[in-house]
């Protein structure tokens, strides 16, 4: 049997869809390059899981949960983000960046999984699964029904029981975890073999979860 067949496989799930963010591609390339230098076989697990409810249902939930002014604030922030994005991207030619080509060439990607159930039923096999880096544990203030499938994927809920689970510089993107996600994170992070966070605030969140 060849050395290649004896090499342990590592599946990495992280952000990969981007039009203009070099960091999204480079952080995964760097991690895979490092792991390959240690003798592992690595691949990128690609997901594109849509929101768990319609925009209309999300707006209704936001209104009921936080009130009218919260909804107005949400629309205002979205508008400002769109304006900022248009200004910043006016002089960019995203096609020249060829990010999809780089993903295919350097990151050994899987097919694109469109749901958590698809990922669970057709799980790409590996000895070790890594979540991160980047803000993979940021719930972005979304309610549980809206974003739970995405977060469960980044918490490696799909991984077989026999595999090891690791986070690499995973970030919550904030100083505290949204309350409705606490029980999920507490349960799933207890299944990890090793956890590393990008910020000290993330370490503190994990510590509070036990």
Long-range contacts (C-beta under 8 A, 24 or more apart in sequence): 4-41, 7-39, 7-40, 7-41, 8-39, 8-40, 8-41, 8-127, 8-128, 9-40, 9-41, 9-42, 9-43, 9-125, 9-126, 9-127, 9-128, 10-35, 10-40, 10-41, 10-42, 10-43, 10-126, 10-127, 10-128, 10-129, 10-130, 11-42, 11-43, 11-44, 11-45, 11-110, 11-124, 11-125, 11-126, 11-128, 11-129, 11-130, 12-42, 12-43, 12-44, 12-45, 12-129, 12-130, 12-131, 12-168, 13-44, 13-45, 13-47, 13-129, 13-130, 13-131, 13-136, 13-153, 13-154, 13-156, 14-44, 14-131, 14-132, 14-133, 14-134, 14-136, 15-134, 15-135, 15-136, 16-44, 16-46, 16-103, 16-107, 16-109, 17-48, 18-99, 19-94, 19-97, 19-99, 20-89, 20-92, 20-94, 20-97, 22-97, 23-134, 24-134, 25-99, 25-102, 25-103, 25-107, 27-133, 27-134, 28-107, 29-102, 29-106, 29-107, 31-130, 31-133, 31-168, 32-106, 32-107, 32-108, 40-128, 42-108, 43-107, 43-108, 43-109, 43-110, 43-124, 43-126, 44-103, 44-107, 44-108, 44-109, 44-110, 45-110, 45-113, 45-119, 45-124, 45-129, 46-103, 46-109, 46-110, 46-111, 46-112, 46-113, 47-112, 47-113, 47-114, 47-119, 47-150, 47-153, 48-112, 48-113, 48-114, 49-113, 49-114, 49-115, 49-116, 49-149, 49-150, 49-153, 50-114, 51-142, 51-146, 51-147, 52-145, 52-146, 52-147, 52-148, 52-149, 53-145, 53-146, 58-142, 58-143, 58-146, 61-143, 61-145, 61-146, 62-143, 65-143, 113-153, 115-149, 116-149, 116-152, 116-153, 116-157, 116-158, 119-153, 119-158, 120-157, 120-158, 123-158, 123-159, 123-160, 125-160, 126-159, 126-163, 127-163, 127-164, 128-163, 128-164, 128-165, 128-166, 129-156, 129-159, 129-163, 129-164, 129-165, 129-166, 130-166, 130-167, 130-168, 131-155, 131-156, 131-165, 131-166, 131-167, 131-168, 131-170, 132-167, 132-168, 132-169, 132-170, 132-171, 132-196, 132-198, 133-168, 133-169, 133-170, 133-171, 133-198, 134-169, 134-170, 134-171, 135-171, 135-172, 135-173, 136-170, 136-171, 137-170, 137-171, 137-172, 137-173, 137-185, 137-202, 138-171, 138-172, 138-173, 138-174, 139-177, 139-178, 139-181, 140-173, 141-178, 143-180, 144-180, 144-181, 144-184, 148-184, 151-181, 151-184, 152-184, 152-188, 155-184, 155-185, 155-188, 155-189, 156-188, 156-191, 156-192, 157-188, 164-193, 165-191, 165-192, 165-193, 166-192, 166-193, 166-194, 166-195, 166-196, 167-192, 167-194, 167-195, 167-196, 167-197, 168-196, 169-196, 169-197, 169-198, 170-195, 170-196, 170-197, 170-198, 170-202, 171-197, 171-198, 171-199, 171-202, 172-197, 172-199, 172-201, 172-202, 172-205, 174-201, 175-201, 175-204, 175-205, 176-201, 176-205, 177-205, 177-209, 182-209, 185-209, 186-210
